[in-house]
Amino acid sequence: MKGLSTLITFQALISTISGILMAEMSFMGRASISLFYRDYSILKYWWKTALILFAVQLLLIFVLWLSKTLSPRILHIMICLILLGGGAYLAYLMYMDFTTTAHRLLKFDFHLGGYLIWVGWGLSCLYFLFIKKKRTFSSLNRLNNDITTGSDPTEA
């Protein structure tokens, strides 16, 4: 598919920026992770966070690519819309968490890094929703045979 490498590069950039922003949490957040919430200690290191976020984005791209290549068009559209809606819902839940719980004490940079994750998610879904499927060699060969024989390919 045209532009897939650009999408992957863009996702790597978004993941790196998100990882850097999320590592710039407030002193209160860093102290809480160090003392109480050791499961989230990975968020203190930007490169570990960026790698995890990039792996999730690559998994999403792989699922959408499989959907695009193996399933009928209507099913692929439904999958894209479900993943896009799910991402929007999870972004809303993240917003609610960042504004109503103790996570509101984290800095704006941390919140922005979290929101960028969902921007990347949405852009991947929109990319696969609107990109055209590349024609295969066999379909081009069949079209060429139909043109040279003078038959109408819609009559089959």
N, C-alpha and C positions, 0 to 999 in steps of 0.2 A: 504494500500500500504506500502510496506517495505521502511523504511527510512523517512517516512513523518514527524515523530516527530523530527528526526535529522534535516530535512530541516527547520522546524518551529523554532527549537532552534538556528540554524545557522542564520536565518533571525532576530531573537531577538537580537543576538549578533551584526550582521551588523547594525541593526537599532540603537542599543545603541552606537556603535562606531560612526556612522554617526551623531547622536544627539550630542554627546560630541564634535566632531570635528566642527560641524556647530555652536555650542555655543561659540567656541573659535574664533570668528570673530575679525576683527581689531577694534581699537578704533573708527575709522571713521565709520565703519559699525554699531557699537553699538550706536554711537551718532546719526546717521541718522535714525535708527529705533526708538530711543527714541524721537526724535524731529519731524520727518516728516512722517515716514512710520510706524505708530502705528499698522497697520494690520499685520505686520511681527514681532511683539514683542514676539511672541511665540518662535521665533528662538533664543532668548536670554537665554532660559531655556532648558538645554540639555534633561531633562527627558520628557518635554512636546513634544519636537521635536521627541525624540525617540519613544514615544507612537504613535504619528501620523504616523510616517514612518512604524512602526510595524503593525499598523492597515491597512495601504495601502498594505503592503506585505501579510498580512493574507487575505485580500480581493482578491488579485491576486491568491494566493494559492487556495482559495475556488473556484474561477472561473475556474481555471485550473483543479481542482479536479472534479468539476461538468462536465466539458467538457470530462474528461477522463472516468468518470463512465456512463454518459448518452448519449454521442454522438458516432456515428460510428468512426472508427479509422482515416479515411481520413479527416473527419471534425475536429477531435481533433488535428491532425497534422497541419491543416490549421490554427486553432485558436492559437496554440502554436507559429507557425511561424509568424503570424500577430502580436501577442503580443511581440514576440522577436524583430521583425523588428521595431515595434512602440517604444519599449524601446530604441533600438539603435538610432533611429531618435531623440528621446527626449534627449538622452545623448549628441548627437551632437549639438542640439539646446542649451543645457545647456553649453557645451563647448564654443560655439560661444558667448553666453551671458556673460560668465565669462571672455572672452578675448577681447571683443570689447566694452563693456558698462562700466558704473561706477562700476559694480560688480567686475571688475578686481582689485579694491582697497582693497577688502576683502582679508584676509590672505589665504595662501595655504591650511591651515587646513580646512577652510570653503569649499574651492573648492573640496578637497579630500572627505569630508563628502558628498557632493552632488554627486560625481562620484560613491561612494560606494553604494548609493541608486540604481543606474542602474546596478551595478555589481550583487547585490542581485536579482534584477528583472530578469536579464538574466539567473542567475543560477536557479531560480525557473522555468522559461520557459524550460530550457534545462533538468532539472530534470523530468518534466512531459512529455517532448518529448521522452525521452529515457527509462523511467521506464516501466516495463511490468505490464500489468493489472493482478491483483490477480485473480486466478480462484475461482469461486464460488462453493459452496457445490453442487448445482444442476448440474453444468457442470462436476464436478468430479464424481458424482453419475452416470450420463449418460455415461461417459467414462468407468466407472467400469462395467456398464451393457453391454456395447458394447464389452468389453474385455471378460466377462464371457460367453456371448452368441456366441461369435465368429464372430459377424457381423463387417463389415468395417464402421467406422463412417463417412468416406468420400463418401459413396454411397448414402446418404440421399438426 
